[in-house]
Amino acid sequence: MRDEDFLRTKVPMTKSEVRAISLDKLQLQGKTSFLDIGSGTGSVSLQAALEFPELRVTAIEKNDDAIAIMHDNMVHFKTTNINLIQGEAPTDIPDQQYDAIFVGGSGANLTAIIDFALAHLAVGGALVLNFILQENALEAFQYLQTVDAADLEMVETRIAKWHALGKGHFFKPQNPTLIVSAIRKVR
């Protein structure tokens, strides 16, 4: 989906190219339940819900402005398979099993969120976390090395888009994003 398709405010949004990689790593084909932690504008939840209409999406976000714009986007796209929750992760997340979990924002609760995710992720389910801060990505990666995770990977995306400037053109860069992904191991 194009970024321009979403209603926008100052709330940060996972951009289309990063969203495409993250959704691919979530392996949502044939899955029934998906959790988006720190959903922001809802771009990941919304694209997942639209591409996989049979998927039950649970999105949690604590920020009032983000909840408002995500709700507006849910109305804009006429999605009916998203349960949007305003609350703190992981304490306010429904206690159920999920086939895939995405973490777009973790606040100061990163290891608690990873613990919750792995405890509530189906065996073989994908966990994907996005970061712009290298320290947070490294903390998540190192922590995932010590728990029930397999196929642990970290990739960095650097996206730049073509823009006109006077008579010429240049590539305007976006913030680099670090994508950490893992699969919950069979015990």
C-alpha positions as CSV (number, residue, x, y, z in Angstrom):
1,M,0.0,0.0,0.0
2,R,1.2,3.5,-0.7
3,D,1.9,5.8,2.2
4,E,-0.3,8.4,0.6
5,D,-3.3,6.1,1.0
6,F,-3.3,6.6,4.8
7,L,-4.7,9.5,6.7
8,R,-1.8,11.2,8.4
9,T,-1.0,13.4,11.4
10,K,2.3,13.9,13.2
11,V,2.1,10.4,14.6
12,P,5.0,8.3,13.2
13,M,4.1,5.7,10.5
14,T,5.9,2.6,9.3
15,K,6.7,3.5,5.7
16,S,5.6,1.3,2.8
17,E,8.9,-0.3,2.0
18,V,9.7,-1.1,5.6
19,R,6.1,-2.3,6.0
20,A,6.5,-4.6,3.0
21,I,9.6,-6.3,4.5
22,S,8.0,-6.5,8.0
23,L,4.8,-8.0,6.7
24,D,6.8,-10.5,4.6
25,K,8.8,-11.6,7.7
26,L,5.5,-12.0,9.7
27,Q,4.4,-14.8,7.3
28,L,0.7,-14.0,7.6
29,Q,-0.5,-16.3,4.8
30,G,-2.9,-18.8,6.3
31,K,-2.7,-17.3,9.8
32,T,-5.8,-16.3,11.8
33,S,-4.6,-14.0,14.6
34,F,-2.1,-11.1,14.5
35,L,-1.0,-8.7,17.3
36,D,0.4,-5.3,16.6
37,I,2.1,-3.7,19.6
38,G,2.6,0.0,19.5
39,S,0.4,0.3,16.4
40,G,0.9,4.1,15.8
41,T,-1.1,5.2,12.8
42,G,-2.0,1.6,12.2
43,S,-0.3,1.2,8.8
44,V,0.9,-2.4,9.6
45,S,-2.4,-3.5,11.1
46,L,-4.4,-2.0,8.4
47,Q,-2.4,-3.4,5.5
48,A,-2.4,-6.9,7.2
49,A,-6.2,-6.7,7.7
50,L,-6.8,-5.6,4.2
51,E,-4.5,-8.1,2.5
52,F,-5.7,-11.0,4.8
53,P,-9.4,-10.4,5.4
54,E,-9.7,-13.7,7.4
55,L,-7.0,-12.4,9.8
56,R,-8.2,-11.2,13.3
57,V,-6.0,-8.3,14.1
58,T,-5.5,-6.9,17.6
59,A,-3.7,-3.6,17.8
60,I,-2.6,-1.9,21.0
61,E,-1.5,1.7,21.3
62,K,-1.2,4.0,24.3
63,N,-0.9,7.4,22.6
64,D,-4.2,9.3,22.3
65,D,-3.3,11.0,19.0
66,A,-2.2,7.6,17.5
67,I,-5.5,6.0,18.6
68,A,-7.4,8.8,17.0
69,I,-5.6,8.6,13.6
70,M,-5.7,4.8,13.6
71,H,-9.5,4.9,14.3
72,D,-9.9,7.4,11.4
73,N,-7.9,5.1,9.1
74,M,-10.0,2.1,10.1
75,V,-13.1,4.0,9.1
76,H,-11.3,5.3,5.9
77,F,-10.4,1.7,4.8
78,K,-13.7,0.2,6.2
79,T,-11.8,-2.5,8.1
80,T,-13.9,-4.8,10.3
81,N,-11.3,-7.3,11.4
82,I,-9.2,-5.0,13.7
83,N,-9.7,-4.8,17.5
84,L,-8.1,-1.5,18.5
85,I,-7.1,-1.3,22.2
86,Q,-5.9,1.8,24.0
87,G,-3.5,0.7,26.7
88,E,-0.1,-0.2,27.8
89,A,1.9,-3.2,26.5
90,P,2.1,-5.8,27.7
91,T,-0.3,-5.4,30.7
92,D,-3.4,-4.4,28.6
93,I,-2.9,-7.0,25.8
94,P,-5.6,-9.7,25.7
95,D,-4.3,-13.0,27.1
96,Q,-4.6,-15.2,24.1
97,Q,-2.4,-17.0,21.5
98,Y,-1.3,-15.2,18.4
99,D,0.0,-16.6,15.1
100,A,2.2,-13.5,14.5
101,I,3.3,-10.5,16.5
102,F,4.7,-7.2,15.3
103,V,6.3,-4.6,17.7
104,G,6.4,-1.1,16.2
105,G,6.8,0.6,19.6
106,S,7.8,-0.7,23.0
107,G,8.4,2.4,25.2
108,A,10.5,1.3,28.1
109,N,9.0,-2.2,28.2
110,L,11.0,-4.0,25.5
111,T,12.0,-7.2,27.4
112,A,8.6,-7.5,29.1
113,I,7.0,-7.2,25.6
114,I,9.3,-9.8,24.1
115,D,8.6,-12.1,27.1
116,F,4.8,-11.6,26.6
117,A,5.2,-12.1,22.8
118,L,7.0,-15.4,23.1
119,A,4.6,-16.7,25.8
120,H,1.6,-15.9,23.6
121,L,3.0,-16.7,20.2
122,A,2.1,-20.0,18.6
123,V,4.9,-22.4,18.1
124,G,6.4,-21.6,14.7
125,G,4.9,-18.1,14.8
126,A,6.8,-15.0,13.7
127,L,7.9,-12.1,15.9
128,V,9.0,-9.0,14.1
129,L,10.2,-5.8,15.8
130,N,11.1,-2.5,14.1
131,F,13.5,0.1,15.5
132,I,15.1,3.4,14.5
133,L,17.5,3.4,17.5
134,Q,20.4,1.0,17.2
135,E,20.7,0.5,21.0
136,N,17.1,-0.8,21.2
137,A,17.5,-3.1,18.2
138,L,20.7,-4.5,19.7
139,E,19.0,-5.0,23.1
140,A,16.1,-6.9,21.4
141,F,18.5,-9.0,19.3
142,Q,20.7,-9.9,22.3
143,Y,17.7,-10.8,24.4
144,L,16.2,-12.9,21.7
145,Q,19.4,-14.9,21.6
146,T,18.7,-16.1,25.2
147,V,15.1,-17.2,24.8
148,D,12.9,-19.6,22.7
149,A,13.6,-18.0,19.3
150,A,14.9,-19.5,16.1
151,D,15.9,-18.0,12.7
152,L,16.9,-14.8,14.5
153,E,17.8,-12.1,12.0
154,M,18.4,-8.3,12.0
155,V,18.4,-6.3,8.8
156,E,18.8,-2.6,8.2
157,T,16.7,-0.8,5.6
158,R,17.8,2.6,4.1
159,I,15.1,4.0,1.9
160,A,15.5,7.1,-0.2
161,K,12.9,8.5,-2.6
162,W,13.4,10.4,-5.8
163,H,12.5,14.1,-5.5
164,A,12.6,17.1,-7.8
165,L,14.8,20.1,-6.7
166,G,14.8,23.0,-9.1
167,K,15.9,21.7,-12.5
168,G,17.4,18.5,-11.0
169,H,16.5,15.6,-8.8
170,F,17.9,13.9,-5.6
171,F,17.2,11.0,-3.4
172,K,15.6,12.2,-0.1
173,P,16.4,9.6,2.6
174,Q,14.1,8.4,5.3
175,N,15.3,7.3,8.7
176,P,17.1,3.9,8.5
177,T,15.0,1.2,10.2
178,L,16.3,-1.9,11.8
179,I,14.1,-5.0,11.5
180,V,14.6,-7.8,14.0
181,S,12.7,-11.1,13.2
182,A,12.5,-14.5,14.8
183,I,10.4,-17.6,14.9
184,R,9.2,-19.1,18.2
185,K,11.0,-22.4,18.6
186,V,9.3,-25.8,19.0
187,R,10.0,-26.8,22.6
